[in-house]
Amino acid sequence: MLSWALTFFILAIIAGIFGFGGIASGAAGIAQFLFFLFIVLLVISLLTGRFRRDPMV
């Protein structure tokens, strides 16, 4: 998922350089959404993994 966010970020940079403002803002919005979704899923994964471990092992 982080690779998709990076892909859309690079697409936004390239579109911005060539003057495609609408495409650049759309790709940047998608990249931002995917990045924050990745962060949320990472935190959830870390928390659930921490609570699943057996403390007696």
PQR file with spaces between the fields and no chain letter, atoms N, CA, C, O and H, PARSE charges and radii, in Angstrom:
ATOM       1  N    MET     1       0.818   -1.186    0.000 -0.4000 1.5000
ATOM       2  CA   MET     1       0.000    0.000    0.000 -0.0000 2.0000
ATOM       3  C    MET     1       0.868    1.259    0.000  0.5500 1.7000
ATOM       4  O    MET     1       0.532    2.261   -0.630 -0.5500 1.4000
ATOM       5  N    LEU     2       1.975    1.187    0.710 -0.4000 1.5000
ATOM       6  CA   LEU     2       2.872    2.328    0.733 -0.0000 2.0000
ATOM       7  C    LEU     2       3.483    2.556   -0.643  0.5500 1.7000
ATOM       8  O    LEU     2       3.759    3.696   -1.017 -0.5500 1.4000
ATOM       9  H    LEU     2       2.247    0.372    1.222  0.4000 1.0000
ATOM      10  N    SER     3       3.695    1.497   -1.389 -0.4000 1.5000
ATOM      11  CA   SER     3       4.239    1.660   -2.740 -0.0000 2.0000
ATOM      12  C    SER     3       3.225    2.358   -3.653  0.5500 1.7000
ATOM      13  O    SER     3       3.613    3.134   -4.526 -0.5500 1.4000
ATOM      14  H    SER     3       3.471    0.571   -1.085  0.4000 1.0000
ATOM      15  N    TRP     4       1.933    2.088   -3.458 -0.4000 1.5000
ATOM      16  CA   TRP     4       0.918    2.791   -4.249 -0.0000 2.0000
ATOM      17  C    TRP     4       0.900    4.269   -3.902  0.5500 1.7000
ATOM      18  O    TRP     4       0.763    5.113   -4.788 -0.5500 1.4000
ATOM      19  H    TRP     4       1.618    1.458   -2.748  0.4000 1.0000
ATOM      20  N    ALA     5       1.037    4.588   -2.628 -0.4000 1.5000
ATOM      21  CA   ALA     5       1.075    5.990   -2.228 -0.0000 2.0000
ATOM      22  C    ALA     5       2.277    6.690   -2.853  0.5500 1.7000
ATOM      23  O    ALA     5       2.166    7.825   -3.315 -0.5500 1.4000
ATOM      24  H    ALA     5       1.148    3.902   -1.909  0.4000 1.0000
ATOM      25  N    LEU     6       3.409    6.022   -2.867 -0.4000 1.5000
ATOM      26  CA   LEU     6       4.606    6.591   -3.483 -0.0000 2.0000
ATOM      27  C    LEU     6       4.420    6.750   -4.992  0.5500 1.7000
ATOM      28  O    LEU     6       4.869    7.741   -5.569 -0.5500 1.4000
ATOM      29  H    LEU     6       3.498    5.100   -2.491  0.4000 1.0000
ATOM      30  N    THR     7       3.770    5.793   -5.628 -0.4000 1.5000
ATOM      31  CA   THR     7       3.510    5.868   -7.067 -0.0000 2.0000
ATOM      32  C    THR     7       2.634    7.075   -7.402  0.5500 1.7000
ATOM      33  O    THR     7       2.933    7.821   -8.334 -0.5500 1.4000
ATOM      34  H    THR     7       3.406    4.988   -5.160  0.4000 1.0000
ATOM      35  N    PHE     8       1.554    7.266   -6.644 -0.4000 1.5000
ATOM      36  CA   PHE     8       0.683    8.404   -6.904 -0.0000 2.0000
ATOM      37  C    PHE     8       1.375    9.725   -6.567  0.5500 1.7000
ATOM      38  O    PHE     8       1.112   10.738   -7.215 -0.5500 1.4000
ATOM      39  H    PHE     8       1.311    6.660   -5.887  0.4000 1.0000
ATOM      40  N    PHE     9       2.245    9.730   -5.573 -0.4000 1.5000
ATOM      41  CA   PHE     9       3.002   10.935   -5.256 -0.0000 2.0000
ATOM      42  C    PHE     9       3.927   11.320   -6.409  0.5500 1.7000
ATOM      43  O    PHE     9       4.007   12.490   -6.782 -0.5500 1.4000
ATOM      44  H    PHE     9       2.458    8.907   -5.046  0.4000 1.0000
ATOM      45  N    ILE    10       4.622   10.336   -6.967 -0.4000 1.5000
ATOM      46  CA   ILE    10       5.515   10.610   -8.098 -0.0000 2.0000
ATOM      47  C    ILE    10       4.708   11.052   -9.313  0.5500 1.7000
ATOM      48  O    ILE    10       5.136   11.941  -10.050 -0.5500 1.4000
ATOM      49  H    ILE    10       4.557    9.385   -6.664  0.4000 1.0000
ATOM      50  N    LEU    11       3.546   10.443   -9.529 -0.4000 1.5000
ATOM      51  CA   LEU    11       2.667   10.852  -10.610 -0.0000 2.0000
ATOM      52  C    LEU    11       2.220   12.301  -10.421  0.5500 1.7000
ATOM      53  O    LEU    11       2.149   13.059  -11.389 -0.5500 1.4000
ATOM      54  H    LEU    11       3.198    9.721   -8.931  0.4000 1.0000
ATOM      55  N    ALA    12       1.922   12.684   -9.199 -0.4000 1.5000
ATOM      56  CA   ALA    12       1.511   14.061   -8.917 -0.0000 2.0000
ATOM      57  C    ALA    12       2.650   15.030   -9.180  0.5500 1.7000
ATOM      58  O    ALA    12       2.426   16.115   -9.716 -0.5500 1.4000
ATOM      59  H    ALA    12       1.979   12.068   -8.413  0.4000 1.0000
ATOM      60  N    ILE    13       3.864   14.657   -8.811 -0.4000 1.5000
ATOM      61  CA   ILE    13       5.021   15.524   -9.053 -0.0000 2.0000
ATOM      62  C    ILE    13       5.240   15.711  -10.551  0.5500 1.7000
ATOM      63  O    ILE    13       5.453   16.831  -11.016 -0.5500 1.4000
ATOM      64  H    ILE    13       4.046   13.775   -8.375  0.4000 1.0000
ATOM      65  N    ILE    14       5.188   14.619  -11.300 -0.4000 1.5000
ATOM      66  CA   ILE    14       5.410   14.694  -12.755 -0.0000 2.0000
ATOM      67  C    ILE    14       4.293   15.502  -13.419  0.5500 1.7000
ATOM      68  O    ILE    14       4.564   16.329  -14.290 -0.5500 1.4000
ATOM      69  H    ILE    14       5.015   13.710  -10.923  0.4000 1.0000
ATOM      70  N    ALA    15       3.057   15.272  -13.021 -0.4000 1.5000
ATOM      71  CA   ALA    15       1.940   16.022  -13.600 -0.0000 2.0000
ATOM      72  C    ALA    15       2.041   17.505  -13.247  0.5500 1.7000
ATOM      73  O    ALA    15       1.703   18.360  -14.064 -0.5500 1.4000
ATOM      74  H    ALA    15       2.837   14.600  -12.314  0.4000 1.0000
ATOM      75  N    GLY    16       2.495   17.807  -12.057 -0.4000 1.5000
ATOM      76  CA   GLY    16       2.673   19.202  -11.666 -0.0000 2.0000
ATOM      77  C    GLY    16       3.765   19.887  -12.468  0.5500 1.7000
ATOM      78  O    GLY    16       3.635   21.061  -12.817 -0.5500 1.4000
ATOM      79  H    GLY    16       2.769   17.111  -11.393  0.4000 1.0000
ATOM      80  N    ILE    17       4.831   19.174  -12.761 -0.4000 1.5000
ATOM      81  CA   ILE    17       5.932   19.737  -13.556 -0.0000 2.0000
ATOM      82  C    ILE    17       5.455   20.074  -14.965  0.5500 1.7000
ATOM      83  O    ILE    17       5.829   21.105  -15.524 -0.5500 1.4000
ATOM      84  H    ILE    17       4.937   18.221  -12.478  0.4000 1.0000
ATOM      85  N    PHE    18       4.623   19.195  -15.540 -0.4000 1.5000
ATOM      86  CA   PHE    18       4.155   19.415  -16.900 -0.0000 2.0000
ATOM      87  C    PHE    18       2.925   20.324  -16.970  0.5500 1.7000
ATOM      88  O    PHE    18       2.430   20.601  -18.063 -0.5500 1.4000
ATOM      89  H    PHE    18       4.319   18.358  -15.086  0.4000 1.0000
ATOM      90  N    GLY    19       2.430   20.788  -15.830 -0.4000 1.5000
ATOM      91  CA   GLY    19       1.340   21.756  -15.835 -0.0000 2.0000
ATOM      92  C    GLY    19      -0.056   21.176  -15.793  0.5500 1.7000
ATOM      93  O    GLY    19      -1.021   21.905  -16.025 -0.5500 1.4000
ATOM      94  H    GLY    19       2.832   20.563  -14.943  0.4000 1.0000
ATOM      95  N    PHE    20      -0.200   19.916  -15.511 -0.4000 1.5000
ATOM      96  CA   PHE    20      -1.522   19.326  -15.393 -0.0000 2.0000
ATOM      97  C    PHE    20      -1.985   19.451  -13.943  0.5500 1.7000
ATOM      98  O    PHE    20      -1.852   18.509  -13.161 -0.5500 1.4000
ATOM      99  H    PHE    20       0.584   19.324  -15.322  0.4000 1.0000
ATOM     100  N    GLY    21      -2.521   20.598  -13.593 -0.4000 1.5000
ATOM     101  CA   GLY    21      -2.884   20.893  -12.206 -0.0000 2.0000
ATOM     102  C    GLY    21      -3.965   19.988  -11.651  0.5500 1.7000
ATOM     103  O    GLY    21      -3.878   19.543  -10.506 -0.5500 1.4000
ATOM     104  H    GLY    21      -2.630   21.363  -14.228  0.4000 1.0000
ATOM     105  N    GLY    22      -4.988   19.710  -12.456 -0.4000 1.5000
ATOM     106  CA   GLY    22      -6.091   18.864  -11.979 -0.0000 2.0000
ATOM     107  C    GLY    22      -5.642   17.444  -11.711  0.5500 1.7000
ATOM     108  O    GLY    22      -6.008   16.848  -10.698 -0.5500 1.4000
ATOM     109  H    GLY    22      -5.059   20.071  -13.386  0.4000 1.0000
ATOM     110  N    ILE    23      -4.852   16.907  -12.613 -0.4000 1.5000
ATOM     111  CA   ILE    23      -4.345   15.544  -12.445 -0.0000 2.0000
ATOM     112  C    ILE    23      -3.381   15.488  -11.265  0.5500 1.7000
ATOM     113  O    ILE    23      -3.380   14.528  -10.495 -0.5500 1.4000
ATOM     114  H    ILE    23      -4.554   17.391  -13.436  0.4000 1.0000
ATOM     115  N    ALA    24      -2.566   16.525  -11.135 -0.4000 1.5000
ATOM     116  CA   ALA    24      -1.596   16.552  -10.039 -0.0000 2.0000
ATOM     117  C    ALA    24      -2.290   16.608   -8.689  0.5500 1.7000
ATOM     118  O    ALA    24      -1.893   15.906   -7.759 -0.5500 1.4000
ATOM     119  H    ALA    24      -2.567   17.305  -11.761  0.4000 1.0000
ATOM     120  N    SER    25      -3.317   17.432   -8.570 -0.4000 1.5000
ATOM     121  CA   SER    25      -4.003   17.528   -7.279 -0.0000 2.0000
ATOM     122  C    SER    25      -4.772   16.248   -6.969  0.5500 1.7000
ATOM     123  O    SER    25      -4.857   15.836   -5.813 -0.5500 1.4000
ATOM     124  H    SER    25      -3.640   18.003   -9.326  0.4000 1.0000
ATOM     125  N    GLY    26      -5.333   15.617   -8.007 -0.4000 1.5000
ATOM     126  CA   GLY    26      -6.031   14.346   -7.789 -0.0000 2.0000
ATOM     127  C    GLY    26      -5.090   13.247   -7.352  0.5500 1.7000
ATOM     128  O    GLY    26      -5.390   12.495   -6.425 -0.5500 1.4000
ATOM     129  H    GLY    26      -5.264   15.952   -8.947  0.4000 1.0000
ATOM     130  N    ALA    27      -3.950   13.153   -8.019 -0.4000 1.5000
ATOM     131  CA   ALA    27      -2.971   12.125   -7.653 -0.0000 2.0000
ATOM     132  C    ALA    27      -2.383   12.402   -6.272  0.5500 1.7000
ATOM     133  O    ALA    27      -2.124   11.468   -5.513 -0.5500 1.4000
ATOM     134  H    ALA    27      -3.706   13.764   -8.772  0.4000 1.0000
ATOM     135  N    ALA    28      -2.172   13.659   -5.944 -0.4000 1.5000
ATOM     136  CA   ALA    28      -1.653   13.993   -4.618 -0.0000 2.0000
ATOM     137  C    ALA    28      -2.672   13.657   -3.530  0.5500 1.7000
ATOM     138  O    ALA    28      -2.305   13.200   -2.447 -0.5500 1.4000
ATOM     139  H    ALA    28      -2.382   14.418   -6.561  0.4000 1.0000
ATOM     140  N    GLY    29      -3.938   13.883   -3.819 -0.4000 1.5000
ATOM     141  CA   GLY    29      -4.987   13.519   -2.853 -0.0000 2.0000
ATOM     142  C    GLY    29      -5.055   12.025   -2.619  0.5500 1.7000
ATOM     143  O    GLY    29      -5.199   11.572   -1.483 -0.5500 1.4000
ATOM     144  H    GLY    29      -4.236   14.254   -4.698  0.4000 1.0000
ATOM     145  N    ILE    30      -4.951   11.260   -3.694 -0.4000 1.5000
ATOM     146  CA   ILE    30      -4.960    9.805   -3.568 -0.0000 2.0000
ATOM     147  C    ILE    30      -3.737    9.325   -2.792  0.5500 1.7000
ATOM     148  O    ILE    30      -3.844    8.450   -1.933 -0.5500 1.4000
ATOM     149  H    ILE    30      -4.834   11.628   -4.616  0.4000 1.0000
ATOM     150  N    ALA    31      -2.576    9.901   -3.097 -0.4000 1.5000
ATOM     151  CA   ALA    31      -1.350    9.514   -2.393 -0.0000 2.0000
ATOM     152  C    ALA    31      -1.448    9.832   -0.910  0.5500 1.7000
ATOM     153  O    ALA    31      -1.025    9.039   -0.069 -0.5500 1.4000
ATOM     154  H    ALA    31      -2.489   10.612   -3.794  0.4000 1.0000
ATOM     155  N    GLN    32      -2.005   10.992   -0.593 -0.4000 1.5000
ATOM     156  CA   GLN    32      -2.147   11.379    0.815 -0.0000 2.0000
ATOM     157  C    GLN    32      -3.106   10.430    1.538  0.5500 1.7000
ATOM     158  O    GLN    32      -2.829   10.010    2.662 -0.5500 1.4000
ATOM     159  H    GLN    32      -2.348   11.636   -1.276  0.4000 1.0000
ATOM     160  N    PHE    33      -4.219   10.094    0.907 -0.4000 1.5000
ATOM     161  CA   PHE    33      -5.179    9.175    1.510 -0.0000 2.0000
ATOM     162  C    PHE    33      -4.562    7.804    1.748  0.5500 1.7000
ATOM     163  O    PHE    33      -4.726    7.230    2.824 -0.5500 1.4000
ATOM     164  H    PHE    33      -4.444   10.436   -0.005  0.4000 1.0000
ATOM     165  N    LEU    34      -3.852    7.274    0.751 -0.4000 1.5000
ATOM     166  CA   LEU    34      -3.232    5.958    0.899 -0.0000 2.0000
ATOM     167  C    LEU    34      -2.153    5.959    1.966  0.5500 1.7000
ATOM     168  O    LEU    34      -1.995    4.979    2.694 -0.5500 1.4000
ATOM     169  H    LEU    34      -3.719    7.741   -0.124  0.4000 1.0000
ATOM     170  N    PHE    35      -1.408    7.057    2.063 -0.4000 1.5000
ATOM     171  CA   PHE    35      -0.367    7.134    3.079 -0.0000 2.0000
ATOM     172  C    PHE    35      -0.968    7.102    4.479  0.5500 1.7000
ATOM     173  O    PHE    35      -0.491    6.362    5.340 -0.5500 1.4000
ATOM     174  H    PHE    35      -1.537    7.853    1.472  0.4000 1.0000
ATOM     175  N    PHE    36      -2.011    7.895    4.716 -0.4000 1.5000
ATOM     176  CA   PHE    36      -2.623    7.902    6.044 -0.0000 2.0000
ATOM     177  C    PHE    36      -3.343    6.594    6.344  0.5500 1.7000
ATOM     178  O    PHE    36      -3.384    6.157    7.495 -0.5500 1.4000
ATOM     179  H    PHE    36      -2.399    8.496    4.017  0.4000 1.0000
ATOM     180  N    LEU    37      -3.910    5.970    5.323 -0.4000 1.5000
ATOM     181  CA   LEU    37      -4.517    4.660    5.525 -0.0000 2.0000
ATOM     182  C    LEU    37      -3.448    3.638    5.910  0.5500 1.7000
ATOM     183  O    LEU    37      -3.683    2.795    6.776 -0.5500 1.4000
ATOM     184  H    LEU    37      -3.877    6.325    4.388  0.4000 1.0000
ATOM     185  N    PHE    38      -2.273    3.706    5.271 -0.4000 1.5000
ATOM     186  CA   PHE    38      -1.162    2.835    5.617 -0.0000 2.0000
ATOM     187  C    PHE    38      -0.742    3.042    7.067  0.5500 1.7000
ATOM     188  O    PHE    38      -0.507    2.072    7.786 -0.5500 1.4000
ATOM     189  H    PHE    38      -2.083    4.390    4.568  0.4000 1.0000
ATOM     190  N    ILE    39      -0.646    4.294    7.504 -0.4000 1.5000
ATOM     191  CA   ILE    39      -0.237    4.593    8.879 -0.0000 2.0000
ATOM     192  C    ILE    39      -1.256    4.028    9.873  0.5500 1.7000
ATOM     193  O    ILE    39      -0.874    3.437   10.883 -0.5500 1.4000
ATOM     194  H    ILE    39      -0.837    5.083    6.919  0.4000 1.0000
ATOM     195  N    VAL    40      -2.543    4.205    9.593 -0.4000 1.5000
ATOM     196  CA   VAL    40      -3.588    3.691   10.488 -0.0000 2.0000
ATOM     197  C    VAL    40      -3.528    2.167   10.564  0.5500 1.7000
ATOM     198  O    VAL    40      -3.613    1.596   11.652 -0.5500 1.4000
ATOM     199  H    VAL    40      -2.854    4.685    8.772  0.4000 1.0000
ATOM     200  N    LEU    41      -3.381    1.506    9.410 -0.4000 1.5000
ATOM     201  CA   LEU    41      -3.305    0.044    9.416 -0.0000 2.0000
ATOM     202  C    LEU    41      -2.037   -0.455   10.104  0.5500 1.7000
ATOM     203  O    LEU    41      -2.052   -1.511   10.735 -0.5500 1.4000
ATOM     204  H    LEU    41      -3.312    1.969    8.527  0.4000 1.0000
ATOM     205  N    LEU    42      -0.949    0.289    9.989 -0.4000 1.5000
ATOM     206  CA   LEU    42       0.286   -0.078   10.670 -0.0000 2.0000
ATOM     207  C    LEU    42       0.107   -0.011   12.187  0.5500 1.7000
ATOM     208  O    LEU    42       0.532   -0.918   12.903 -0.5500 1.4000
ATOM     209  H    LEU    42      -0.937    1.147    9.476  0.4000 1.0000
ATOM     210  N    VAL    43      -0.514    1.048   12.671 -0.4000 1.5000
ATOM     211  CA   VAL    43      -0.730    1.201   14.114 -0.0000 2.0000
ATOM     212  C    VAL    43      -1.662    0.103   14.623  0.5500 1.7000
ATOM     213  O    VAL    43      -1.415   -0.480   15.679 -0.5500 1.4000
ATOM     214  H    VAL    43      -0.859    1.784   12.089  0.4000 1.0000
ATOM     215  N    ILE    44      -2.728   -0.181   13.880 -0.4000 1.5000
ATOM     216  CA   ILE    44      -3.651   -1.251   14.286 -0.0000 2.0000
ATOM     217  C    ILE    44      -2.929   -2.591   14.312  0.5500 1.7000
ATOM     218  O    ILE    44      -3.128   -3.384   15.233 -0.5500 1.4000
ATOM     219  H    ILE    44      -2.929    0.292   13.022  0.4000 1.0000
ATOM     220  N    SER    45      -2.106   -2.846   13.325 -0.4000 1.5000
ATOM     221  CA   SER    45      -1.361   -4.102   13.262 -0.0000 2.0000
ATOM     222  C    SER    45      -0.390   -4.226   14.431  0.5500 1.7000
ATOM     223  O    SER    45      -0.264   -5.291   15.034 -0.5500 1.4000
ATOM     224  H    SER    45      -1.945   -2.202   12.577  0.4000 1.0000
ATOM     225  N    LEU    46       0.290   -3.133   14.743 -0.4000 1.5000
ATOM     226  CA   LEU    46       1.227   -3.169   15.873 -0.0000 2.0000
ATOM     227  C    LEU    46       0.511   -3.391   17.198  0.5500 1.7000
ATOM     228  O    LEU    46       0.992   -4.135   18.053 -0.5500 1.4000
ATOM     229  H    LEU    46       0.188   -2.267   14.253  0.4000 1.0000
ATOM     230  N    LEU    47      -0.639   -2.745   17.368 -0.4000 1.5000
ATOM     231  CA   LEU    47      -1.377   -2.901   18.620 -0.0000 2.0000
ATOM     232  C    LEU    47      -1.970   -4.293   18.772  0.5500 1.7000
ATOM     233  O    LEU    47      -1.903   -4.871   19.857 -0.5500 1.4000
ATOM     234  H    LEU    47      -1.030   -2.141   16.674  0.4000 1.0000
ATOM     235  N    THR    48      -2.543   -4.839   17.721 -0.4000 1.5000
ATOM     236  CA   THR    48      -3.133   -6.171   17.825 -0.0000 2.0000
ATOM     237  C    THR    48      -2.054   -7.237   17.977  0.5500 1.7000
ATOM     238  O    THR    48      -2.266   -8.238   18.661 -0.5500 1.4000
ATOM     239  H    THR    48      -2.597   -4.369   16.839  0.4000 1.0000
ATOM     240  N    GLY    49      -0.916   -7.036   17.355 -0.4000 1.5000
ATOM     241  CA   GLY    49       0.187   -7.980   17.517 -0.0000 2.0000
ATOM     242  C    GLY    49       0.742   -7.954   18.919  0.5500 1.7000
ATOM     243  O    GLY    49       1.182   -8.985   19.428 -0.5500 1.4000
ATOM     244  H    GLY    49      -0.744   -6.223   16.799  0.4000 1.0000
ATOM     245  N    ARG    50       0.731   -6.814   19.547 -0.4000 1.5000
ATOM     246  CA   ARG    50       1.237   -6.681   20.909 -0.0000 2.0000
ATOM     247  C    ARG    50       0.297   -7.341   21.905  0.5500 1.7000
ATOM     248  O    ARG    50       0.750   -7.906   22.901 -0.5500 1.4000
ATOM     249  H    ARG    50       0.373   -5.976   19.133  0.4000 1.0000
ATOM     250  N    PHE    51      -1.020   -7.277   21.648 -0.4000 1.5000
ATOM     251  CA   PHE    51      -1.981   -7.854   22.580 -0.0000 2.0000
ATOM     252  C    PHE    51      -2.161   -9.350   22.391  0.5500 1.7000
ATOM     253  O    PHE    51      -2.671  -10.010   23.296 -0.5500 1.4000
ATOM     254  H    PHE    51      -1.387   -6.818   20.839  0.4000 1.0000
ATOM     255  N    ARG    52      -1.771   -9.906   21.274 -0.4000 1.5000
ATOM     256  CA   ARG    52      -1.931  -11.334   21.028 -0.0000 2.0000
ATOM     257  C    ARG    52      -0.841  -12.179   21.650  0.5500 1.7000
ATOM     258  O    ARG    52      -1.028  -13.381   21.839 -0.5500 1.4000
ATOM     259  H    ARG    52      -1.357   -9.370   20.538  0.4000 1.0000
ATOM     260  N    ARG    53       0.262  -11.596   21.964 -0.4000 1.5000
ATOM     261  CA   ARG    53       1.363  -12.399   22.499 -0.0000 2.0000
ATOM     262  C    ARG    53       1.032  -12.912   23.898  0.5500 1.7000
ATOM     263  O    ARG    53       0.408  -12.228   24.709 -0.5500 1.4000
ATOM     264  H    ARG    53       0.414  -10.619   21.811  0.4000 1.0000
ATOM     265  N    ASP    54       1.472  -14.130   24.145 -0.4000 1.5000
ATOM     266  CA   ASP    54       1.244  -14.743   25.446 -0.0000 2.0000
ATOM     267  C    ASP    54       2.369  -14.318   26.384  0.5500 1.7000
ATOM     268  O    ASP    54       3.536  -14.593   26.101 -0.5500 1.4000
ATOM     269  H    ASP    54       1.979  -14.686   23.486  0.4000 1.0000
ATOM     270  N    PRO    55       2.047  -13.659   27.488 -0.5600 1.5000
ATOM     271  CA   PRO    55       3.104  -13.172   28.392  0.2800 2.0000
ATOM     272  C    PRO    55       3.846  -14.284   29.136  0.5500 1.7000
ATOM     273  O    PRO    55       4.914  -14.039   29.698 -0.5500 1.4000
ATOM     274  N    MET    56       3.300  -15.494   29.145 -0.4000 1.5000
ATOM     275  CA   MET    56       3.942  -16.584   29.875 -0.0000 2.0000
ATOM     276  C    MET    56       5.028  -17.280   29.063  0.5500 1.7000
ATOM     277  O    MET    56       5.783  -18.085   29.608 -0.5500 1.4000
ATOM     278  H    MET    56       2.433  -15.692   28.689  0.4000 1.0000
ATOM     279  N    VAL    57       5.116  -16.983   27.774 -0.4000 1.5000
ATOM     280  CA   VAL    57       6.088  -17.685   26.924 -0.0000 2.0000
ATOM     281  C    VAL    57       7.418  -17.034   26.983  0.5500 1.7000
ATOM     282  O    VAL    57       8.357  -17.489   26.331 -0.5500 1.4000
ATOM     283  H    VAL    57       4.503  -16.329   27.331  0.4000 1.0000
